Amino acid sequence: MKQEATAESLTKSKPTNTLKDLEKIKRVFRKRMPEKYDAVDIEALYDGKLTYEENYGLLKQQFPELKSLIEKKDEAEADLLKAREDEIKKTEALIQTINNKTQKLPQSKRIRQIYSNLIRAVDLTALRFINCCFIRGTTSNGKTFQVRNELLELGLKRGTDFAEEGGNITPVAFYRCLIEHKDKKVIVFNDVGKLFRNPDSLDLLKQATDTDNQDGEGRRLISYKSTGHQLKDVPGKEWINPTLIFTFNSIDESVPYEDLKALFNRGKFVELVLSQDDMSVVMRSIANKNEDKETTDYIIQKYNYYGITNFNLRLQQRSFQIRKFSEEQKLDWKAEINDEIEKEIWTDSQKFLYEYAGTTFVRRRNFELWLMNTKRWSLSKAKRFVSDLIDTEQIFTDGKEKQQRIALLPLEKMAQMAQHSEPIITN
């Protein structure tokens, strides 16, 4: 039931601007809550002694449906940030415990030589000769581990002297990270290639790394304006102390080259490229237990056999776990790891042929017909697809012009496999 109030009484007791605000709230109410508009006496709930914003705020508390999509989005983002802050506080004690136990990993001269460019860039940044460094390299080639290990090598403590952040960081989250860790010595941002494609992020990056905009202690002044609620508890400008290290796999091609050049020129850019031999050395240095050494040797042997060079440390770690699981379940660990390797080494296009025939030779015509039926392609598209795979040496033929056969491996490899009593593919 509506509370009693009349427009006439409101007219006598409220100034004109109050009536305008009341009508404005009614319009918002009608638009966002049409089903409740006739059931609620808005005039009775409206307090003429309060401002429009105060009245609107009280009504939103009573009727959350009045909130705009932007307000709901801001609240959701604020909740996420609050959860993130709680998680950081919850893990601080754990991080400190880990720091007390974490020791730098002794590394051979060969390993330090392989990562010498990365190590030099980290040293220059951590010792404040430069404000930042940027390290680009393929997935799972040891970037993150080597950066962390070198900082520990320099005597810095994780969580106390340096912080690590990562993932798909928005400009707002990036600014908050810089403010939260403003007193640390170094912040490491891992796997943040997407950060560079946002103009607001680039502006912040330039501020945070600007050598012309720093005080006598090397601190830089950063600022960020946000109309939302995500940064309501964060100052709009602040001096920050830490130098910055960024690792990433790639950068979106849409980012203007001049912007990247201006950013990278503020510090040191490292293109981390490891050869097949380099990765073999790194992988073997990680394997300490006898079973891990045997597993690593098996992986390297397989990659060498297939002629594939994209070793990665993540596959090695998975293989350790696969072997442990296989032995517990009394499975053939080599066969299980080989399945994992085959998932890694084939491109998306090669996987079509692998799905159809594994690593055996099949008639080219039959594969083209299979593509037509399963992918709903035309025959001409299927033929072009197979031709492109052959031209780029993603698949191989038996050399015949008629009744041609194709496979994922060259003919000589297939012949070698046929000579094995235990086929290498299914070891």
C-alpha positions as CSV (number, residue, x, y, z in Angstrom):
1,M,0.0,0.0,0.0
2,K,1.3,3.4,-0.9
3,Q,2.2,5.9,1.8
4,E,-0.1,9.0,1.8
5,A,1.4,12.1,0.2
6,T,0.1,14.5,-2.4
7,A,1.7,16.6,-5.1
8,E,-0.1,19.6,-3.6
9,S,1.6,19.2,-0.2
10,L,4.9,18.7,-1.9
11,T,4.4,21.9,-3.9
12,K,3.8,23.9,-0.8
13,S,6.8,22.5,1.2
14,K,9.4,21.9,-1.4
15,P,11.3,24.3,-3.6
16,T,11.2,24.1,-7.5
17,N,14.5,22.4,-7.9
18,T,13.4,19.7,-5.4
19,L,10.3,19.0,-7.6
20,K,12.6,18.7,-10.6
21,D,14.8,16.2,-8.9
22,L,11.8,14.2,-7.8
23,E,10.5,14.1,-11.4
24,K,14.0,13.0,-12.5
25,I,14.0,10.1,-10.0
26,K,10.5,9.1,-11.1
27,R,11.7,8.9,-14.7
28,V,14.7,6.7,-13.7
29,F,12.4,4.6,-11.6
30,R,9.9,4.2,-14.5
31,K,12.6,3.2,-16.9
32,R,14.5,0.7,-14.7
33,M,11.7,-0.7,-12.6
34,P,8.5,-0.4,-14.7
35,E,6.9,-3.4,-13.0
36,K,7.1,-1.7,-9.5
37,Y,6.5,1.9,-10.5
38,D,2.8,1.9,-9.7
39,A,3.2,0.0,-6.5
40,V,5.7,2.3,-4.9
41,D,4.9,5.8,-3.6
42,I,8.1,7.6,-4.6
43,E,6.9,11.0,-3.4
44,A,6.5,9.6,0.1
45,L,10.0,8.2,0.1
46,Y,11.6,11.3,-1.3
47,D,13.1,13.6,1.4
48,G,13.2,17.3,0.3
49,K,15.9,18.1,2.8
50,L,18.4,15.9,1.0
51,T,20.1,16.4,-2.3
52,Y,19.2,14.5,-5.5
53,E,22.3,12.3,-5.1
54,E,21.5,11.5,-1.5
55,N,17.9,10.6,-2.3
56,Y,18.9,8.6,-5.2
57,G,21.5,6.8,-3.1
58,L,19.0,5.9,-0.4
59,L,16.5,4.6,-3.0
60,K,19.2,2.4,-4.6
61,Q,19.9,0.8,-1.3
62,Q,16.2,0.0,-1.0
63,F,15.8,-0.9,-4.7
64,P,19.1,-2.3,-6.1
65,E,17.4,-2.6,-9.5
66,L,17.7,1.2,-9.9
67,K,21.5,0.9,-10.3
68,S,22.7,1.4,-13.9
69,L,24.7,-1.2,-15.8
70,I,27.8,0.9,-15.3
71,E,27.3,1.0,-11.5
72,K,26.7,-2.7,-11.4
73,K,29.8,-3.3,-13.4
74,D,31.8,-1.0,-11.1
75,E,30.6,-2.8,-8.1
76,A,31.4,-6.2,-9.5
77,E,34.9,-5.0,-10.4
78,A,35.3,-3.5,-6.9
79,D,34.3,-6.8,-5.4
80,L,36.9,-8.6,-7.5
81,L,39.5,-6.1,-6.4
82,K,38.5,-6.5,-2.8
83,A,38.8,-10.3,-3.1
84,R,42.2,-9.8,-4.7
85,E,43.3,-7.6,-1.8
86,D,42.1,-10.2,0.7
87,E,43.9,-12.9,-1.1
88,I,47.1,-10.9,-1.1
89,K,46.8,-10.3,2.6
90,K,46.0,-13.9,3.3
91,T,49.1,-15.1,1.4
92,E,51.6,-12.5,2.8
93,A,52.4,-14.7,5.8
94,L,52.8,-17.7,3.5
95,I,55.0,-15.7,1.1
96,Q,57.2,-14.6,4.0
97,T,57.5,-18.3,5.1
98,I,58.5,-19.3,1.6
99,N,61.1,-16.5,1.5
100,N,62.6,-17.7,4.7
101,K,63.0,-21.2,3.1
102,T,63.7,-20.1,-0.5
103,Q,67.3,-20.2,-1.5
104,K,68.8,-19.2,-4.8
105,L,69.4,-22.2,-7.1
106,P,73.1,-22.7,-7.8
107,Q,73.5,-22.7,-11.6
108,S,76.3,-23.9,-13.8
109,K,78.4,-21.6,-15.8
110,R,76.8,-23.0,-19.0
111,I,73.2,-22.1,-17.8
112,R,74.2,-18.6,-16.9
113,Q,75.8,-18.3,-20.3
114,I,72.6,-19.4,-22.0
115,Y,70.6,-16.8,-20.1
116,S,73.3,-14.2,-20.1
117,N,71.3,-11.5,-21.9
118,L,68.4,-11.9,-19.5
119,I,70.6,-12.0,-16.4
120,R,72.4,-8.8,-17.5
121,A,69.1,-7.0,-18.0
122,V,67.7,-8.1,-14.6
123,D,70.9,-7.0,-12.9
124,L,70.9,-3.6,-14.5
125,T,67.2,-3.1,-13.5
126,A,67.4,-4.5,-10.0
127,L,70.5,-2.4,-9.2
128,R,68.8,0.7,-10.6
129,F,71.1,1.5,-13.5
130,I,67.9,1.5,-15.6
131,N,64.2,1.8,-14.7
132,C,62.9,-1.2,-16.6
133,C,63.6,-4.1,-18.9
134,F,61.5,-6.1,-21.3
135,I,62.1,-9.8,-21.9
136,R,60.4,-11.5,-24.8
137,G,60.6,-15.3,-25.5
138,T,58.7,-18.4,-26.5
139,T,56.4,-20.1,-24.0
140,S,58.0,-22.1,-21.2
141,N,61.6,-21.3,-22.0
142,G,62.5,-20.4,-18.4
143,K,62.0,-16.6,-18.5
144,T,60.0,-16.4,-15.3
145,F,62.2,-18.8,-13.3
146,Q,65.5,-17.2,-14.4
147,V,64.2,-13.7,-13.5
148,R,63.2,-14.8,-10.1
149,N,66.4,-16.8,-9.5
150,E,68.6,-13.9,-10.5
151,L,66.7,-11.5,-8.1
152,L,67.3,-14.1,-5.3
153,E,70.9,-14.3,-6.5
154,L,71.2,-10.5,-5.9
155,G,70.0,-11.0,-2.3
156,L,66.4,-9.7,-2.8
157,K,63.6,-11.4,-0.9
158,R,60.4,-12.4,-2.7
159,G,57.4,-10.6,-1.4
160,T,59.5,-8.2,0.7
161,D,62.0,-6.7,-1.8
162,F,60.3,-7.7,-5.0
163,A,56.7,-8.5,-6.1
164,E,55.4,-10.7,-8.9
165,E,52.2,-10.0,-10.8
166,G,50.9,-11.5,-14.0
167,G,48.0,-12.3,-16.4
168,N,45.7,-10.1,-18.3
169,I,46.2,-6.8,-16.4
170,T,43.9,-3.9,-17.2
171,P,45.2,-0.3,-16.9
172,V,43.2,0.1,-13.6
173,A,44.7,-3.1,-12.1
174,F,48.2,-2.0,-13.4
175,Y,48.0,1.3,-11.6
176,R,46.8,-0.3,-8.4
177,C,49.7,-2.8,-8.6
178,L,52.2,0.1,-8.9
179,I,50.6,1.9,-5.9
180,E,50.4,-1.3,-3.8
181,H,54.1,-2.1,-4.3
182,K,55.3,1.5,-4.5
183,D,57.9,1.0,-1.8
184,K,59.4,-2.3,-3.1
185,K,62.7,-2.4,-5.0
186,V,61.4,-4.4,-8.1
187,I,58.0,-5.4,-9.5
188,V,58.0,-8.3,-12.0
189,F,55.1,-8.5,-14.5
190,N,55.0,-12.0,-16.0
191,D,53.1,-12.9,-19.3
192,V,51.7,-9.4,-19.8
193,G,51.9,-9.0,-23.6
194,K,48.3,-7.8,-23.7
195,L,49.2,-4.9,-21.4
196,F,51.0,-3.1,-24.2
197,R,48.0,-2.9,-26.5
198,N,46.0,-0.5,-24.3
199,P,46.7,3.2,-24.8
200,D,46.1,3.9,-21.1
201,S,48.5,1.2,-20.1
202,L,51.1,2.6,-22.4
203,D,50.7,6.0,-20.9
204,L,51.2,4.6,-17.4
205,L,54.2,2.5,-18.5
206,K,55.8,5.7,-19.9
207,Q,55.2,7.5,-16.6
208,A,56.5,4.6,-14.5
209,T,59.7,4.3,-16.5
210,D,60.4,8.0,-17.3
211,T,63.9,9.0,-16.4
212,D,63.1,12.7,-16.8
213,N,60.3,12.6,-14.3
214,Q,62.0,11.3,-11.2
215,D,63.3,12.7,-7.9
216,G,66.7,12.5,-6.4
217,E,66.0,9.0,-5.1
218,G,65.0,7.7,-8.5
219,R,61.3,7.6,-7.7
220,R,58.8,8.4,-10.6
221,L,55.5,10.3,-10.3
222,I,52.6,8.4,-11.8
223,S,48.9,9.5,-12.0
224,Y,45.7,8.0,-13.3
225,K,42.1,9.3,-13.5
226,S,39.2,6.9,-13.2
227,T,35.5,7.7,-13.1
228,G,34.6,4.3,-11.6
229,H,34.9,3.0,-8.1
230,Q,37.8,0.7,-8.6
231,L,40.4,3.3,-7.5
232,K,38.3,5.2,-5.0
233,D,40.7,4.1,-2.2
234,V,43.8,4.8,-4.2
235,P,45.5,8.3,-4.6
236,G,45.2,9.8,-8.0
237,K,48.9,10.4,-8.1
238,E,51.9,8.9,-6.3
239,W,55.6,8.6,-6.3
240,I,56.8,5.0,-6.8
241,N,60.1,3.5,-6.0
242,P,60.4,0.0,-7.8
243,T,62.1,-0.6,-11.1
244,L,60.0,-2.8,-13.4
245,I,60.6,-6.1,-15.3
246,F,58.2,-7.4,-17.9
247,T,58.2,-10.8,-19.5
248,F,55.9,-11.9,-22.3
249,N,55.7,-14.2,-25.3
250,S,54.5,-11.8,-27.9
251,I,52.9,-8.4,-28.5
252,D,49.7,-7.6,-30.5
253,E,50.6,-6.4,-33.9
254,S,48.0,-3.7,-33.6
255,V,50.2,-1.8,-31.2
256,P,51.9,1.1,-33.0
257,Y,55.6,0.5,-33.5
258,E,56.5,4.1,-32.5
259,D,54.8,3.7,-29.1
260,L,56.7,0.4,-28.4
261,K,60.0,1.9,-29.6
262,A,59.5,4.9,-27.3
263,L,58.8,2.6,-24.4
264,F,61.5,0.0,-25.0
265,N,64.1,2.8,-25.4
266,R,63.5,3.7,-21.8
267,G,65.1,0.5,-20.6
268,K,66.6,-2.7,-22.0
269,F,64.8,-5.0,-24.5
270,V,65.9,-8.7,-24.6
271,E,64.8,-11.2,-27.2
272,L,65.4,-14.5,-25.5
273,V,66.2,-17.1,-28.1
274,L,67.3,-20.6,-27.1
275,S,68.6,-23.3,-29.5
276,Q,67.6,-26.9,-29.3
277,D,70.9,-27.7,-27.6
278,D,70.4,-24.8,-25.1
279,M,67.0,-26.2,-24.1
280,S,68.5,-29.7,-23.7
281,V,71.1,-28.3,-21.3
282,V,68.4,-26.4,-19.3
283,M,66.1,-29.4,-19.1
284,R,68.9,-31.7,-18.0
285,S,70.0,-29.1,-15.3
286,I,66.4,-29.2,-13.9
287,A,66.3,-33.0,-13.6
288,N,67.9,-34.0,-10.3
289,K,66.4,-37.4,-9.5
290,N,67.4,-40.4,-11.5
291,E,63.9,-41.0,-12.8
292,D,63.6,-37.3,-13.8
293,K,66.9,-37.6,-15.7
294,E,65.7,-40.7,-17.5
295,T,62.4,-39.0,-18.4
296,T,64.2,-35.9,-19.6
297,D,66.5,-37.9,-21.8
298,Y,63.4,-39.7,-23.3
299,I,61.7,-36.4,-24.1
300,I,64.8,-35.0,-25.8
301,Q,65.3,-38.2,-27.8
302,K,61.7,-38.1,-29.0
303,Y,62.0,-34.4,-30.0
304,N,65.2,-35.1,-31.8
305,Y,63.7,-38.0,-33.6
306,Y,60.7,-36.1,-34.8
307,G,62.9,-33.2,-35.8
308,I,60.9,-30.8,-33.6
309,T,62.7,-28.0,-31.9
310,N,60.0,-26.4,-29.7
311,F,61.1,-27.8,-26.4
312,N,59.4,-26.3,-23.4
313,L,59.9,-26.7,-19.7
314,R,56.1,-27.0,-19.0
315,L,56.0,-30.2,-21.0
316,Q,59.0,-31.5,-19.0
317,Q,57.2,-30.8,-15.7
318,R,54.0,-32.5,-16.9
319,S,56.1,-35.5,-18.0
320,F,57.5,-35.9,-14.5
321,Q,53.9,-36.0,-13.2
322,I,52.7,-38.3,-15.9
323,R,55.5,-40.8,-15.1
324,K,54.7,-40.7,-11.4
325,F,51.0,-41.3,-12.2
326,S,51.8,-44.1,-14.7
327,E,54.0,-46.0,-12.3
328,E,51.3,-45.8,-9.6
329,Q,48.7,-47.1,-12.0
330,K,51.1,-49.7,-13.5
331,L,51.0,-48.1,-16.9
332,D,53.7,-47.8,-19.6
333,W,55.1,-44.3,-18.7
334,K,56.9,-44.0,-22.1
335,A,53.7,-44.6,-24.0
336,E,51.8,-42.1,-21.8
337,I,54.5,-39.4,-22.2
338,N,54.7,-40.1,-26.0
339,D,50.9,-39.3,-26.3
340,E,51.6,-36.0,-24.5
341,I,54.4,-35.2,-26.8
342,E,52.4,-35.9,-29.9
343,K,49.7,-33.4,-28.6
344,E,52.4,-30.8,-28.3
345,I,54.4,-31.2,-31.5
346,W,51.7,-31.1,-34.2
347,T,50.3,-27.8,-35.5
348,D,46.5,-27.4,-35.6
349,S,46.6,-28.2,-39.3
350,Q,48.7,-31.3,-38.8
351,K,46.3,-32.5,-36.1
352,F,43.7,-33.1,-38.9
353,L,45.9,-35.8,-40.4
354,Y,46.9,-37.1,-37.1
355,E,43.2,-37.5,-36.1
356,Y,42.5,-39.3,-39.4
357,A,45.6,-41.6,-39.6
358,G,48.0,-41.1,-36.7
359,T,51.5,-41.3,-38.0
360,T,50.9,-43.9,-40.7
361,F,50.9,-43.3,-44.5
362,V,47.4,-42.9,-46.1
363,R,46.2,-42.2,-49.6
364,R,46.0,-38.5,-50.2
365,R,42.6,-38.8,-51.9
366,N,41.1,-40.6,-49.0
367,F,42.2,-37.9,-46.6
368,E,40.7,-35.2,-48.8
369,L,37.4,-37.0,-48.9
370,W,37.5,-37.4,-45.1
371,L,38.1,-33.6,-44.8
372,M,35.0,-33.0,-47.1
373,N,32.8,-35.2,-44.9
374,T,34.0,-34.2,-41.4
375,K,34.8,-30.5,-41.9
376,R,32.0,-29.9,-44.5
377,W,34.6,-28.5,-47.0
378,S,34.4,-28.5,-50.7
379,L,36.7,-30.8,-52.6
380,S,38.7,-27.9,-54.0
381,K,39.2,-26.5,-50.5
382,A,40.3,-29.9,-49.2
383,K,42.8,-30.2,-52.0
384,R,44.2,-26.7,-51.4
385,F,44.5,-27.4,-47.7
386,V,46.5,-30.6,-48.3
387,S,48.7,-29.0,-51.0
388,D,49.6,-26.1,-48.6
389,L,50.6,-28.6,-45.9
390,I,52.9,-30.4,-48.4
391,D,54.4,-27.2,-49.7
392,T,55.2,-26.0,-46.1
393,E,56.5,-29.5,-45.2
394,Q,54.0,-30.0,-42.4
395,I,53.2,-33.3,-44.0
396,F,55.1,-35.5,-46.5
397,T,54.4,-37.6,-49.6
398,D,55.8,-40.9,-50.8
399,G,57.0,-39.1,-54.0
400,K,54.5,-40.8,-56.3
401,E,52.3,-38.8,-58.7
402,K,49.5,-41.3,-58.8
403,Q,47.9,-42.9,-55.9
404,Q,49.9,-40.6,-53.7
405,R,50.3,-41.3,-50.0
406,I,50.9,-38.8,-47.3
407,A,52.1,-38.9,-43.7
408,L,53.2,-36.6,-40.8
409,L,56.8,-37.9,-41.1
410,P,59.1,-38.2,-44.1
411,L,59.3,-41.5,-45.9
412,E,62.8,-42.2,-44.5
413,K,61.5,-41.8,-41.0
414,M,58.7,-44.1,-41.6
415,A,61.1,-46.7,-43.0
416,Q,63.3,-46.4,-39.9
417,M,60.2,-46.9,-37.7
418,A,59.2,-50.0,-39.7
419,Q,62.6,-51.6,-38.8
420,H,62.0,-51.2,-35.0
421,S,60.5,-54.3,-33.3
422,E,58.9,-51.7,-30.9
423,P,57.7,-48.8,-33.1
424,I,59.1,-45.5,-31.8
425,I,55.7,-43.9,-32.1
426,T,54.1,-46.2,-29.5
427,N,57.0,-46.7,-27.2
